[in-house]
């Protein structure tokens, strides 16, 4: 519990922050997304692992994995249609999902499409704890895990078609599969990419 408390404090009490991260995102993002964020936060506390998203875009899951000394998102690369809701499900350990967007604490760089809504989950530390985010704007979205940012725990979503600043180079904290491969395959597993 001590380590967890420290981790949570490190996340929520970010330097110079003040406002809670998701609220800050709402202010900088599209106003019409506010209701979605509220619903997401509510489900994170519960067992909301079912009935993920009913919108036209469908739904998809990304697991957040601790495996020995490896920490990763699986699949590491995932294609979804615009409007889809992605659910990050904690398998083991303590993880978060944070978009590379300069509006988000610690991201330091922007690797999501222009005008896309950023996200920053709380740290999930219970098995099956879930964070959801709906992606409306087509393009490439790179994200990282807050607790394991320095341990190369990064992931990529391609919404509709590749595009945006994430198509230039690799994120600062780890390597990701090529967006065309993600589109062609639908998803790229961590084992496939790292192995
Ligand atoms: Cu992690």
Boltz pocket constraint, residues with backbone or C-beta under 6 A from the ligand:
constraints:
  - pocket:
      binder: B
      contacts: [[A, 64], [A, 65], [A, 71], [A, 72], [A, 94], [A, 95], [A, 96], [A, 145], [A, 146], [A, 147], [A, 148], [A, 153]]
      max_distance: 6.0
